Amino acid sequence: MKYLVKLIFELLILLVFVAFTILIHYVINEALSLFSFFLIFLTIYSAYSCFMIIFLRKRKKYILNIIIGIIQFIIISIMLTLIISCYIWFNRDVKLLQVTNLIEYDFGLVFFTMLLKLLFFSFIIVQIINTKKSFFINKYIFIRFFPLKIIFFFFLIFLTPGWEGVCPWNILEDTVYSENFNIYNIDKIKIDMTRTEIIDLIGDPLTKYNFQDKEHWESWTRDGKSKVGDYAWFGLHIQFDDNNKVKKISSEWNYD
């Protein structure tokens, strides 16, 4: 009877949280997705669960297990990131970094970018290791903490793409270029070279366009190659005069 009353009470609490979540859902924005609604509900319920756990007597062993899990998460994340970052760093294309003038590319950038991408996998590994143990230590707290784990899970998914920075394992991951494009020769481009010389040197351009009907430009690269994320891309654009000679060179990294 005691457990039945407790179960009914929990169901009533859930109904209250659902109603409250619906209210927030429409007050903030009626167009919020079902996923947003789900996350709002989980956040509210997780806050309530953490509050209820405070009053439990047999919580020390479980909290100790959580602390151990957090330490495991940190260690696994750092070790995985360090191993993969070292591999990427020692196999980097130094000449490509030089000709594209990518000054900000260093080990710190590689490590931090990969860390964001590997946190999700570290979390999964820790859950595989600890889920069974956590369940048998205290089933009640395990169930209480489960929504919080789901929120953290989605948070890590959100972090995984990171921001639009340089792709550490291939800096041209998001740069589109022609099949015969030779980026290693771009530092040899000089003013007054002919268009034919440029094509022989670095390959065919992707697009041609006129700026304000006066300036004739040709682009050898553009954004949008990557299928797994949005990264910085290298832009190479050359302006030619009426005699098809190089008038201006524009090469830069674009973070858009």
NUTIFI-657486 format. One record per residue (C-alpha): residue number from 1; residue in three letters; x, y, z. Coordinates in Angstrom, 3 decimals. Layout:
BEGIN
REC   resi   resn         xx         yy         zz
REC    NUM    ALA          X          Y          Z
...
//
This chain:
BEGIN
REC   resi   resn         xx         yy         zz
REC      1    MET      0.000      0.000      0.000
REC      2    LYS      2.854      2.336      0.878
REC      3    TYR      4.481      1.882     -2.552
REC      4    LEU      1.117      2.347     -4.301
REC      5    VAL      0.564      5.689     -2.562
REC      6    LYS      4.116      6.691     -3.464
REC      7    LEU      3.568      5.721     -7.099
REC      8    ILE      0.297      7.701     -7.299
REC      9    PHE      2.056     10.709     -5.752
REC     10    GLU      4.869     10.489     -8.335
REC     11    LEU      2.349     10.283    -11.181
REC     12    LEU      0.547     13.369     -9.873
REC     13    ILE      3.863     15.217     -9.683
REC     14    LEU      4.588     14.226    -13.281
REC     15    LEU      1.190     15.529    -14.400
REC     16    VAL      1.873     18.832    -12.640
REC     17    PHE      5.246     19.099    -14.391
REC     18    VAL      3.656     18.310    -17.751
REC     19    ALA      1.073     21.056    -17.208
REC     20    PHE      3.762     23.502    -16.100
REC     21    THR      5.931     22.616    -19.103
REC     22    ILE      2.999     23.183    -21.484
REC     23    LEU      2.471     26.591    -19.891
REC     24    ILE      6.162     27.544    -20.369
REC     25    HIS      6.048     26.079    -23.865
REC     26    TYR      3.313     28.504    -24.977
REC     27    VAL      4.473     31.499    -22.952
REC     28    ILE      7.968     31.397    -24.505
REC     29    ASN      7.014     30.550    -28.046
REC     30    GLU      4.049     28.664    -29.451
REC     31    ALA      6.203     27.408    -32.302
REC     32    LEU      8.615     25.494    -30.077
REC     33    SER      9.278     21.980    -31.314
REC     34    LEU      8.297     18.789    -29.527
REC     35    PHE     11.991     18.256    -28.792
REC     36    SER     12.180     21.628    -27.003
REC     37    PHE      9.072     20.740    -25.037
REC     38    PHE     10.673     17.428    -24.035
REC     39    LEU     13.900     19.119    -22.859
REC     40    ILE     12.004     21.729    -20.821
REC     41    PHE     10.050     18.978    -19.094
REC     42    LEU     13.192     16.962    -18.361
REC     43    THR     14.934     20.036    -16.937
REC     44    ILE     12.064     20.796    -14.559
REC     45    TYR     11.718     17.172    -13.493
REC     46    SER     15.497     16.806    -13.013
REC     47    ALA     15.555     19.844    -10.715
REC     48    TYR     12.745     18.280     -8.676
REC     49    SER     14.563     14.911     -8.569
REC     50    CYS     17.801     16.465     -7.335
REC     51    PHE     15.839     18.281     -4.628
REC     52    MET     14.226     15.016     -3.502
REC     53    ILE     17.565     13.174     -3.404
REC     54    ILE     18.886     15.687     -0.854
REC     55    PHE     16.475     14.288      1.739
REC     56    LEU     17.432     10.639      1.218
REC     57    ARG     19.462      8.986      3.960
REC     58    LYS     21.151      6.285      1.875
REC     59    ARG     22.635      8.548     -0.744
REC     60    LYS     26.335      8.743      0.187
REC     61    LYS     27.358      5.553     -1.625
REC     62    TYR     25.524      6.587     -4.784
REC     63    ILE     26.931     10.129     -4.731
REC     64    LEU     30.410      8.634     -4.289
REC     65    ASN     29.734      6.500     -7.364
REC     66    ILE     28.680      9.650     -9.284
REC     67    ILE     31.915     11.403     -8.292
REC     68    ILE     33.912      8.379     -9.483
REC     69    GLY     31.950      8.466    -12.755
REC     70    ILE     32.756     12.172    -13.222
REC     71    ILE     36.463     11.488    -12.628
REC     72    GLN     36.317      8.617    -15.137
REC     73    PHE     34.587     10.915    -17.643
REC     74    ILE     37.311     13.557    -17.292
REC     75    ILE     40.189     11.059    -17.515
REC     76    ILE     38.738      9.184    -20.520
REC     77    SER     37.974     12.473    -22.319
REC     78    ILE     41.499     13.813    -21.798
REC     79    MET     43.223     10.541    -22.715
REC     80    LEU     41.145      9.990    -25.879
REC     81    THR     41.626     13.599    -26.929
REC     82    LEU     45.354     13.538    -26.231
REC     83    ILE     45.931     10.357    -28.254
REC     84    ILE     43.884     11.514    -31.266
REC     85    SER     45.231     15.086    -31.102
REC     86    CYS     48.841     13.850    -31.071
REC     87    TYR     48.139     11.670    -34.108
REC     88    ILE     46.556     14.621    -35.977
REC     89    TRP     49.339     17.000    -34.944
REC     90    PHE     52.211     14.733    -36.017
REC     91    ASN     50.487     14.063    -39.361
REC     92    ARG     49.603     17.688    -40.128
REC     93    ASP     50.462     19.109    -43.537
REC     94    VAL     53.025     21.755    -42.579
REC     95    LYS     53.478     23.063    -46.129
REC     96    LEU     49.715     23.479    -46.569
REC     97    LEU     49.538     25.427    -43.301
REC     98    GLN     52.331     27.698    -44.525
REC     99    VAL     50.967     28.466    -47.992
REC    100    THR     47.472     29.167    -46.624
REC    101    ASN     48.941     31.289    -43.795
REC    102    LEU     46.911     29.533    -41.091
REC    103    ILE     48.695     31.112    -38.120
REC    104    GLU     46.168     30.092    -35.439
REC    105    TYR     46.589     26.372    -36.127
REC    106    ASP     48.467     24.950    -33.139
REC    107    PHE     48.267     21.951    -30.813
REC    108    GLY     45.966     23.843    -28.435
REC    109    LEU     43.418     24.402    -31.204
REC    110    VAL     43.589     20.739    -32.250
REC    111    PHE     43.231     19.496    -28.663
REC    112    PHE     40.327     21.759    -27.698
REC    113    THR     38.412     21.126    -30.937
REC    114    MET     38.795     17.362    -30.599
REC    115    LEU     37.891     17.499    -26.904
REC    116    LEU     34.492     18.992    -27.751
REC    117    LYS     33.932     16.271    -30.337
REC    118    LEU     34.949     13.404    -28.027
REC    119    LEU     33.061     14.373    -24.850
REC    120    PHE     29.954     12.628    -26.163
REC    121    PHE     31.813      9.350    -26.747
REC    122    SER     33.488      9.554    -23.339
REC    123    PHE     30.100      9.961    -21.714
REC    124    ILE     28.779      6.868    -23.521
REC    125    ILE     31.814      4.831    -22.381
REC    126    VAL     31.325      5.883    -18.752
REC    127    GLN     27.629      4.979    -18.903
REC    128    ILE     28.452      1.538    -20.282
REC    129    ILE     30.940      0.997    -17.440
REC    130    ASN     28.773      2.323    -14.594
REC    131    THR     25.086      1.840    -15.469
REC    132    LYS     24.705     -1.651    -14.016
REC    133    LYS     26.641     -0.769    -10.856
REC    134    SER     24.663      2.467    -10.336
REC    135    PHE     21.358      0.639    -10.721
REC    136    PHE     22.147     -1.923     -8.037
REC    137    ILE     23.552      0.625     -5.574
REC    138    ASN     20.242      2.473     -5.404
REC    139    LYS     17.470      1.923     -7.937
REC    140    TYR     15.452      4.895     -6.690
REC    141    ILE     18.298      7.428     -7.120
REC    142    PHE     19.228      5.815    -10.445
REC    143    ILE     15.728      6.497    -11.786
REC    144    ARG     15.786     10.005    -10.326
REC    145    PHE     19.056     10.848    -12.043
REC    146    PHE     18.135      9.316    -15.377
REC    147    PRO     16.397     12.452    -16.817
REC    148    LEU     19.445     14.527    -15.851
REC    149    LYS     21.658     12.116    -17.798
REC    150    ILE     19.408     12.487    -20.829
REC    151    ILE     19.736     16.292    -20.650
REC    152    PHE     23.520     16.021    -20.380
REC    153    PHE     23.477     13.555    -23.282
REC    154    PHE     21.717     16.075    -25.565
REC    155    PHE     23.966     18.862    -24.291
REC    156    LEU     27.032     16.884    -25.404
REC    157    ILE     25.421     16.214    -28.794
REC    158    PHE     24.958     19.983    -29.108
REC    159    LEU     28.643     20.543    -28.226
REC    160    THR     29.986     17.897    -30.615
REC    161    PRO     29.896     20.037    -33.825
REC    162    GLY     31.540     22.879    -31.901
REC    163    TRP     31.684     26.254    -33.600
REC    164    GLU     32.770     27.098    -37.129
REC    165    GLY     36.503     26.811    -36.682
REC    166    VAL     39.285     25.128    -38.598
REC    167    CYS     38.839     21.394    -39.083
REC    168    PRO     41.875     19.963    -37.227
REC    169    TRP     42.375     16.757    -39.230
REC    170    ASN     41.927     18.389    -42.665
REC    171    ILE     41.994     22.168    -42.904
REC    172    LEU     40.394     22.027    -46.370
REC    173    GLU     37.535     19.787    -45.159
REC    174    ASP     34.914     22.425    -46.011
REC    175    THR     36.644     24.011    -49.017
REC    176    VAL     35.368     23.197    -52.522
REC    177    TYR     37.893     23.363    -55.371
REC    178    SER     38.406     21.969    -58.881
REC    179    GLU     39.900     18.536    -59.505
REC    180    ASN     43.193     19.905    -60.806
REC    181    PHE     43.552     22.639    -58.172
REC    182    ASN     47.102     22.822    -56.780
REC    183    ILE     46.951     24.819    -53.563
REC    184    TYR     50.672     24.310    -52.891
REC    185    ASN     51.520     26.766    -55.674
REC    186    ILE     49.364     29.700    -54.565
REC    187    ASP     52.350     31.441    -52.961
REC    188    LYS     53.926     31.606    -56.456
REC    189    ILE     51.130     33.767    -57.874
REC    190    LYS     52.421     37.228    -58.785
REC    191    ILE     50.880     40.443    -60.023
REC    192    ASP     50.905     40.794    -63.868
REC    193    MET     50.986     37.049    -64.477
REC    194    THR     48.642     36.012    -67.280
REC    195    ARG     45.490     33.991    -66.738
REC    196    THR     47.005     31.097    -68.695
REC    197    GLU     50.045     31.093    -66.400
REC    198    ILE     47.790     31.059    -63.347
REC    199    ILE     45.780     28.090    -64.628
REC    200    ASP     49.001     26.214    -65.429
REC    201    LEU     50.207     26.992    -61.918
REC    202    ILE     47.178     26.254    -59.723
REC    203    GLY     44.512     24.703    -61.969
REC    204    ASP     41.065     25.744    -63.180
REC    205    PRO     38.846     28.251    -61.361
REC    206    LEU     35.383     27.371    -60.080
REC    207    THR     33.518     30.568    -60.924
REC    208    LYS     33.862     33.856    -62.769
REC    209    TYR     32.041     37.048    -61.863
REC    210    ASN     32.113     40.810    -62.361
REC    211    PHE     32.022     43.181    -59.412
REC    212    GLN     29.993     46.333    -60.081
REC    213    ASP     30.393     45.614    -63.831
REC    214    LYS     33.972     46.883    -63.644
REC    215    GLU     36.172     44.366    -61.892
REC    216    HIS     36.607     40.868    -63.338
REC    217    TRP     37.201     38.247    -60.635
REC    218    GLU     37.636     34.480    -60.696
REC    219    SER     37.317     32.184    -57.681
REC    220    TRP     39.274     28.981    -57.216
REC    221    THR     37.513     27.908    -54.003
REC    222    ARG     34.192     28.203    -52.163
REC    223    ASP     32.397     27.028    -49.019
REC    224    GLY     30.274     23.911    -48.489
REC    225    LYS     32.298     20.749    -49.087
REC    226    SER     31.962     19.082    -45.682
REC    227    LYS     29.107     16.663    -45.006
REC    228    VAL     29.872     16.207    -41.301
REC    229    GLY     30.010     19.787    -40.027
REC    230    ASP     30.454     23.451    -40.852
REC    231    TYR     34.115     24.465    -40.800
REC    232    ALA     36.240     27.416    -41.839
REC    233    TRP     37.102     27.434    -45.536
REC    234    PHE     39.965     28.897    -47.524
REC    235    GLY     39.033     31.514    -50.093
REC    236    LEU     41.181     32.237    -53.137
REC    237    HIS     40.005     34.937    -55.561
REC    238    ILE     41.994     36.671    -58.287
REC    239    GLN     41.136     39.863    -60.147
REC    240    PHE     42.222     40.171    -63.768
REC    241    ASP     42.538     43.351    -65.828
REC    242    ASP     41.345     43.846    -69.415
REC    243    ASN     44.490     42.114    -70.699
REC    244    ASN     43.816     39.000    -68.602
REC    245    LYS     46.706     39.765    -66.263
REC    246    VAL     46.603     39.458    -62.476
REC    247    LYS     45.658     42.760    -60.898
REC    248    LYS     44.790     41.738    -57.346
REC    249    ILE     44.991     38.556    -55.217
REC    250    SER     42.638     37.807    -52.344
REC    251    SER     43.346     34.774    -50.158
REC    252    GLU     41.936     34.408    -46.663
REC    253    TRP     40.269     32.052    -44.209
REC    254    ASN     36.534     32.527    -43.895
REC    255    TYR     34.571     31.650    -40.758
REC    256    ASP     31.006     31.830    -42.075
//
